[in-house]
Amino acid sequence: MENQINLDNIISSEIKRLSDKYNKEYLDCADIMLITGLGRDNVRAMMSKPDFPKICVGKRRIVSLAAFVSWQMTKEFRGEYGKKN
């Protein structure tokens, strides 16, 4: 229970930090490249995974800032972030 509270606090803080820094509610591939430091092909591969919380608008894939941070932090907390499926 305490771990969940800590994770929720971390997620909330990170959402606020990124929202203040980028002044956006939705992120595209280029934004995620800036945030993560990953290359375009790696970000596109990540966004193609079934568990990634993307929204498709035509051919464009975007993700809400809150959904991205929650997904990323949950993966990292579980030790899954960066592992190949």
C-alpha positions as CSV (number, residue, x, y, z in Angstrom):
1,M,0.0,0.0,0.0
2,E,2.8,2.4,0.9
3,N,4.6,1.6,-2.4
4,Q,1.4,2.5,-4.3
5,I,1.1,5.8,-2.5
6,N,4.8,6.6,-3.2
7,L,4.4,5.7,-6.9
8,D,1.2,7.9,-7.1
9,N,3.2,10.8,-5.6
10,I,6.1,10.3,-8.0
11,I,3.7,10.1,-11.0
12,S,1.9,13.2,-9.9
13,S,5.1,15.2,-9.4
14,E,6.5,14.0,-12.8
15,I,3.3,15.0,-14.6
16,K,3.4,18.5,-13.1
17,R,7.1,18.8,-13.9
18,L,6.7,17.8,-17.6
19,S,3.5,19.8,-18.0
20,D,5.3,22.9,-16.7
21,K,8.4,22.3,-18.8
22,Y,6.6,21.5,-22.1
23,N,3.3,23.2,-21.6
24,K,1.5,20.3,-23.4
25,E,-1.3,17.9,-22.5
26,Y,-0.5,15.5,-25.4
27,L,2.9,14.2,-26.6
28,D,3.9,13.0,-30.1
29,C,7.0,11.1,-31.2
30,A,9.2,14.1,-31.2
31,D,8.2,15.1,-27.7
32,I,8.9,11.6,-26.3
33,M,12.3,11.7,-28.0
34,L,13.1,14.9,-26.1
35,I,11.9,13.5,-22.8
36,T,13.5,10.1,-23.0
37,G,16.6,10.7,-25.1
38,L,15.6,7.8,-27.3
39,G,15.9,7.9,-31.1
40,R,12.9,8.1,-33.5
41,D,12.9,4.4,-34.4
42,N,13.0,3.3,-30.7
43,V,10.2,5.7,-29.8
44,R,8.1,4.5,-32.7
45,A,8.7,0.9,-31.7
46,M,7.7,1.7,-28.1
47,M,4.6,3.5,-29.3
48,S,3.6,0.4,-31.4
49,K,3.6,-1.9,-28.3
50,P,0.1,-3.1,-27.4
51,D,0.4,-1.8,-23.8
52,F,1.5,1.7,-24.7
53,P,-1.4,4.1,-24.1
54,K,-1.5,5.8,-27.5
55,I,-4.3,7.5,-29.3
56,C,-4.3,7.3,-33.1
57,V,-5.4,10.4,-35.0
58,G,-5.3,9.3,-38.6
59,K,-1.7,8.1,-39.0
60,R,-0.5,10.2,-36.2
61,R,0.1,8.6,-32.7
62,I,-0.1,10.7,-29.6
63,V,-0.3,10.0,-25.9
64,S,-1.6,12.1,-23.1
65,L,1.1,13.3,-20.8
66,A,-0.6,11.8,-17.7
67,A,-1.0,8.4,-19.5
68,F,2.6,8.4,-20.7
69,V,4.1,9.2,-17.3
70,S,1.9,6.6,-15.5
71,W,2.9,4.0,-18.1
72,Q,6.6,4.8,-17.9
73,M,6.7,5.0,-14.1
74,T,4.7,1.8,-13.6
75,K,7.0,0.0,-16.0
76,E,10.1,1.3,-14.2
77,F,8.6,0.5,-10.7
78,R,8.0,-3.1,-11.8
79,G,11.4,-3.4,-13.4
80,E,10.0,-3.7,-16.9
81,Y,11.1,-0.4,-18.4
82,G,13.6,-1.0,-21.2
83,K,13.1,-4.7,-21.4
84,K,12.2,-6.4,-24.6
85,N,8.9,-8.3,-24.7
